[in-house]
Amino acid sequence: MTELLKPAWSTPLPENFELREFAAGVLEIAKENLQRDLELVSTAFAITASQIHCYSVAFTDHEEKAAMYQNLITTARRDGATALITCNDAFIGEKTTPDFLETYYPGKLEADGAEECIMLAISGPAIQTWVIELPYERAGDQIKFGNIHQEIGGELGFLEGWASEEPSVQ
């Protein structure tokens, strides 16, 4: 059995905690890190009734990514998390149409030259999934950001089984 994840850090949940406000701060830090380092380290935050846990989610390929996120889900459930915030470097592609899904394989978007983005998602068993994609392009040693795309209520393939199909809180 895979060992459950250990947080890089944890902090008490503030009384006036706002999930979307915290996520917006995560996105700003991700932009700063990407601009400075020209790469983005994937992170996840599990929100419980009393804590915020931060996890580094390192992986080298699609199989490791799937295993890492399943481990994150198992850890979040064990700890009673009500929400996960994930932040990854990703590629923007077609929205999932039947034709796209028939020809999809891990790495297809990159191979097709799709636009890079910071992908931030908020999800949980009792909340609608909210995904933000912030496209960017590399110009030498600079990052130029595009316009944010948002989707509410979509499905996250890498967090399969985490979010409820029928959220009880909007």
Wavefront OBJ file of the C-alpha trace (Angstrom):
o trace
v 0.000 0.000 0.000
v 1.168 3.500 -0.813
v 2.109 5.660 2.155
v -0.251 8.604 2.642
v 1.098 12.045 1.861
v 2.615 14.224 4.534
v 2.000 17.959 4.288
v 4.892 20.291 3.537
v 3.227 22.602 6.043
v -0.057 23.077 7.873
v -1.642 26.096 9.477
v -4.822 26.682 11.455
v -7.825 27.658 9.349
v -8.621 31.331 9.997
v -12.100 32.101 11.358
v -12.949 34.265 8.361
v -11.500 31.851 5.763
v -12.813 32.336 2.221
v -12.014 29.450 -0.141
v -12.059 31.467 -3.377
v -10.029 34.282 -1.828
v -7.377 31.787 -0.672
v -7.357 30.184 -4.146
v -6.880 33.608 -5.772
v -3.823 34.109 -3.552
v -2.471 30.698 -4.611
v -2.857 31.730 -8.265
v -0.965 34.990 -7.664
v 1.905 33.133 -5.973
v 1.967 30.610 -8.842
v 2.247 33.474 -11.354
v 5.125 35.025 -9.381
v 6.928 31.673 -9.104
v 6.496 30.922 -12.801
v 7.732 34.391 -13.758
v 10.779 34.056 -11.491
v 11.707 30.379 -12.014
v 10.256 29.787 -15.506
v 8.683 26.600 -14.148
v 5.860 25.779 -11.799
v 5.939 23.159 -9.063
v 2.563 21.451 -8.644
v 0.950 21.958 -5.258
v -2.265 21.028 -3.529
v -4.023 22.378 -0.469
v -6.447 20.289 1.573
v -8.916 22.356 3.570
v -10.352 20.738 6.706
v -12.640 22.169 9.384
v -9.628 23.431 11.335
v -6.514 23.299 9.102
v -4.986 24.146 5.739
v -2.515 21.456 4.649
v -0.095 22.161 1.779
v 1.262 19.245 -0.273
v 3.952 19.090 -2.926
v 2.656 16.811 -5.672
v 5.699 15.781 -7.691
v 5.427 13.361 -10.606
v 7.379 12.639 -13.798
v 4.777 11.025 -16.035
v 1.067 10.400 -16.431
v 1.067 7.190 -14.357
v 2.871 8.882 -11.446
v 0.496 11.845 -11.688
v -2.550 9.570 -11.469
v -1.072 7.694 -8.485
v -0.057 10.919 -6.728
v -3.523 12.454 -7.030
v -5.268 9.248 -5.919
v -2.962 9.305 -2.881
v -3.920 12.955 -2.301
v -7.628 12.020 -2.401
v -7.084 9.169 0.073
v -5.135 11.499 2.381
v -7.776 14.249 2.087
v -10.573 11.816 2.951
v -8.623 10.418 5.914
v -8.135 13.953 7.249
v -11.763 14.961 6.690
v -10.984 17.588 4.046
v -13.956 19.448 2.632
v -12.067 20.951 -0.316
v -8.917 20.540 -2.375
v -7.188 23.324 -4.237
v -4.784 22.058 -6.889
v -2.351 24.148 -8.908
v -0.528 22.680 -11.914
v 1.291 23.617 -15.074
v -0.897 22.278 -17.885
v -1.879 22.619 -21.522
v -5.129 24.071 -22.824
v -6.825 22.004 -25.476
v -10.195 21.364 -26.976
v -12.995 20.931 -24.544
v -13.797 17.272 -24.202
v -15.898 16.403 -27.219
v -16.481 12.775 -28.227
v -14.095 13.189 -31.216
v -11.361 14.624 -28.998
v -11.760 11.855 -26.405
v -11.486 9.129 -29.074
v -8.019 10.301 -30.100
v -6.760 11.525 -26.717
v -3.693 10.059 -25.038
v -1.522 11.406 -22.179
v 0.815 14.018 -23.660
v -1.340 14.673 -26.754
v -1.906 18.352 -25.995
v 1.818 18.992 -25.590
v 2.603 17.007 -28.742
v 0.016 19.058 -30.649
v 1.658 22.317 -29.482
v -1.210 23.391 -27.230
v -0.925 26.590 -25.222
v 0.541 26.308 -21.709
v -1.425 27.458 -18.692
v -1.538 27.558 -14.941
v -4.505 25.387 -14.010
v -6.006 25.997 -10.588
v -8.976 23.954 -9.423
v -11.172 23.985 -6.347
v -13.111 20.801 -5.765
v -14.768 18.845 -3.010
v -17.445 16.355 -2.154
v -20.023 19.053 -1.388
v -19.001 21.917 -3.711
v -19.120 22.560 -7.432
v -15.752 22.210 -9.098
v -14.285 25.549 -10.181
v -11.399 25.523 -12.665
v -9.301 28.519 -13.651
v -6.927 28.306 -16.621
v -4.466 31.165 -17.004
v -2.735 30.772 -20.384
v 0.802 31.972 -20.851
v 3.567 32.011 -23.402
v 7.290 32.046 -22.986
v 9.192 34.940 -24.534
v 12.877 34.312 -23.791
v 13.246 34.554 -20.034
v 9.861 36.237 -19.584
v 6.357 34.882 -19.167
v 3.456 36.704 -20.827
v 0.068 35.879 -19.343
v -3.172 35.792 -21.311
v -6.771 36.070 -20.194
v -8.215 33.811 -17.524
v -10.731 31.136 -18.551
v -13.091 29.789 -15.884
v -15.362 26.781 -15.779
v -17.765 25.869 -13.000
v -19.140 22.389 -12.571
v -16.700 20.572 -14.848
v -14.994 17.273 -14.167
v -11.335 16.816 -13.233
v -9.936 13.604 -14.656
v -6.920 13.572 -12.329
v -9.188 13.859 -9.258
v -11.616 11.139 -10.297
v -13.769 10.001 -7.396
v -13.115 13.053 -5.214
v -15.901 15.468 -6.071
v -19.550 14.576 -5.823
v -21.657 14.680 -8.970
v -24.430 16.270 -6.924
v -22.821 18.979 -4.771
v -24.819 19.988 -1.724
v -23.256 23.452 -1.465
v -22.928 25.971 -4.299
l 1 2 3 4 5 6 7 8 9 10 11 12 13 14 15 16 17 18 19 20 21 22 23 24 25 26 27 28 29 30 31 32 33 34 35 36 37 38 39 40 41 42 43 44 45 46 47 48 49 50 51 52 53 54 55 56 57 58 59 60 61 62 63 64 65 66 67 68 69 70 71 72 73 74 75 76 77 78 79 80 81 82 83 84 85 86 87 88 89 90 91 92 93 94 95 96 97 98 99 100 101 102 103 104 105 106 107 108 109 110 111 112 113 114 115 116 117 118 119 120 121 122 123 124 125 126 127 128 129 130 131 132 133 134 135 136 137 138 139 140 141 142 143 144 145 146 147 148 149 150 151 152 153 154 155 156 157 158 159 160 161 162 163 164 165 166 167 168 169 170
